[in-house]
Amino acid sequence: MHETVSSPAPTHAEVQTDQAETDAARTDAAQGGTAQDGGVRADKPGRADAARRAALRMRDGLASLPRVDAGRLFASRRAGQRPPADVTQTAGVLLAALPVGALQAYMVWSVLDSGVPDRFLAPMWTLVVGAAVVGAALAGAAVPVRRAVPAPWWAARVLSGVALLGAAAALRLAAQMADTPLMLAGFLSAMLAITANIALWSTQVRRWCGAGS
């Protein structure tokens, strides 16, 4: 037979010590949770204040931006003044864009009318419409540029760049199609677009239209 050895029962003092340690641990845990909750509650108002301050700074920054008066963009800055010779010549170049653009559009259309492969149809029709529209728009900007109206002057500078791209496309197409008249029209359009770009970016025209004043 095996003898069973039983452990002695805990004394009353040991039981009280264990209970005291357990109560102390619970008290520390409760105090830690309370401190953490208090930190979260204290942090929330701080974040709200920071977000509010950021929104106010953004609003003040937007309010400090300069406001653009749309009416001034379409109003003459030199009313009653005689334009310089460079400005008058620039207006003449812009007026010449109408017949040159019409000539380029007609030459491309004549090549289309004679029959071309399908892969050329889309770019050629784009050239026809683009040359006519850009030429008319440049001619329409001639008088406003002469009167120092800022918005048409900016538009003319963009359109002259588009006209130069269209002339280059026409020259490339003429080389692919081996069409001499279209090449001549593209060369004339390119010369006019280059001249218009130089004139519109000249110092005298920029000063007249308000960039230098």
Backbone hydrogen bonds, N-H to C=O, Kabsch-Sander energy under -0.5 kcal/mol:
donor,donor_aa,acceptor,acceptor_aa,energy
6,S,4,T,-0.7
15,V,11,T,-1.8
16,Q,12,H,-1.8
17,T,13,A,-1.9
18,D,14,E,-2.3
19,Q,15,V,-2.1
20,A,16,Q,-2.0
21,E,17,T,-2.2
22,T,18,D,-2.2
23,D,19,Q,-2.4
24,A,20,A,-2.0
25,A,21,E,-2.1
26,R,22,T,-2.1
27,T,23,D,-2.2
28,D,24,A,-2.3
29,A,25,A,-2.2
30,A,26,R,-2.5
31,Q,27,T,-2.2
32,G,28,D,-2.3
33,G,29,A,-2.4
34,T,30,A,-2.1
35,A,31,Q,-2.2
36,Q,32,G,-2.3
37,D,33,G,-2.6
38,G,34,T,-2.3
39,G,35,A,-2.0
40,V,36,Q,-2.3
41,R,37,D,-2.7
42,A,38,G,-2.2
43,D,39,G,-1.9
44,K,40,V,-1.9
46,G,42,A,-0.9
47,R,43,D,-2.2
48,A,44,K,-2.2
49,D,45,P,-2.3
50,A,46,G,-2.1
51,A,47,R,-2.4
52,R,48,A,-2.3
53,R,49,D,-2.5
54,A,50,A,-2.2
55,A,51,A,-2.2
56,L,52,R,-2.1
57,R,53,R,-2.4
58,M,54,A,-2.2
59,R,55,A,-2.3
60,D,56,L,-2.5
61,G,57,R,-2.2
62,L,58,M,-2.4
63,A,59,R,-2.2
64,S,60,D,-1.5
65,L,61,G,-0.5
65,L,62,L,-0.9
69,D,67,R,-0.5
70,A,68,V,-0.9
72,R,69,D,-0.8
73,L,69,D,-0.8
73,L,70,A,-0.5
74,F,70,A,-0.6
74,F,71,G,-0.8
75,A,72,R,-0.9
77,R,148,A,-1.7
78,R,147,R,-0.9
81,Q,78,R,-2.1
88,T,84,P,-1.9
89,Q,85,A,-2.5
90,T,86,D,-2.1
91,A,87,V,-2.2
92,G,88,T,-1.7
93,V,89,Q,-2.1
94,L,90,T,-2.2
95,L,91,A,-2.0
96,A,92,G,-1.8
97,A,93,V,-0.6
97,A,94,L,-0.9
98,L,95,L,-1.3
100,V,96,A,-1.7
101,G,97,A,-2.5
102,A,98,L,-2.2
103,L,99,P,-2.4
104,Q,100,V,-2.4
105,A,101,G,-2.5
106,Y,102,A,-2.4
107,M,103,L,-2.5
108,V,104,Q,-2.3
109,W,105,A,-2.1
110,S,106,Y,-2.4
111,V,107,M,-1.7
112,L,108,V,-2.0
113,D,109,W,-2.5
114,S,110,S,-1.2
115,G,112,L,-1.2
120,F,117,P,-1.7
121,L,118,D,-1.2
122,A,118,D,-0.6
124,M,120,F,-1.8
125,W,121,L,-2.5
126,T,122,A,-2.0
127,L,123,P,-1.8
128,V,124,M,-2.2
129,V,125,W,-2.3
130,G,126,T,-2.7
131,A,127,L,-2.6
132,A,128,V,-1.6
133,V,129,V,-2.5
134,V,130,G,-2.7
135,G,131,A,-1.9
136,A,132,A,-2.0
137,A,133,V,-2.4
138,L,134,V,-2.5
139,A,135,G,-2.0
140,G,136,A,-2.0
141,A,137,A,-1.1
142,A,139,A,-1.1
145,V,141,A,-2.1
146,R,142,A,-2.0
147,R,143,V,-1.6
148,A,145,V,-1.3
149,V,144,P,-2.3
151,A,73,L,-2.9
153,W,149,V,-1.3
154,W,150,P,-2.4
155,A,151,A,-2.5
156,A,152,P,-2.5
157,R,153,W,-1.7
158,V,154,W,-1.8
159,L,155,A,-2.7
160,S,156,A,-2.3
161,G,157,R,-1.3
162,V,158,V,-1.9
163,A,159,L,-2.7
164,L,160,S,-1.7
165,L,161,G,-1.8
166,G,162,V,-2.3
167,A,163,A,-2.3
168,A,164,L,-2.1
169,A,165,L,-2.2
170,A,166,G,-2.2
171,L,167,A,-2.3
172,R,168,A,-2.2
173,L,169,A,-2.4
174,A,170,A,-2.6
175,A,171,L,-2.0
176,Q,172,R,-2.0
177,M,173,L,-2.4
178,A,174,A,-1.1
179,D,174,A,-1.9
180,T,178,A,-0.6
183,M,179,D,-1.6
184,L,180,T,-2.3
185,A,181,P,-2.3
186,G,182,L,-2.5
187,F,183,M,-2.3
188,L,184,L,-2.4
189,S,185,A,-2.3
190,A,186,G,-2.2
191,M,187,F,-2.3
192,L,188,L,-2.2
193,A,189,S,-2.5
194,I,190,A,-2.4
195,T,191,M,-2.3
196,A,192,L,-2.6
197,N,193,A,-2.3
198,I,194,I,-2.3
199,A,195,T,-2.5
200,L,196,A,-2.7
201,W,197,N,-1.5
202,S,199,A,-1.1
206,R,202,S,-2.3
207,R,203,T,-2.5
208,W,204,Q,-2.2
209,C,205,V,-2.4
210,G,207,R,-0.7
211,A,206,R,-2.2
212,G,206,R,-0.9
213,S,210,G,-0.6
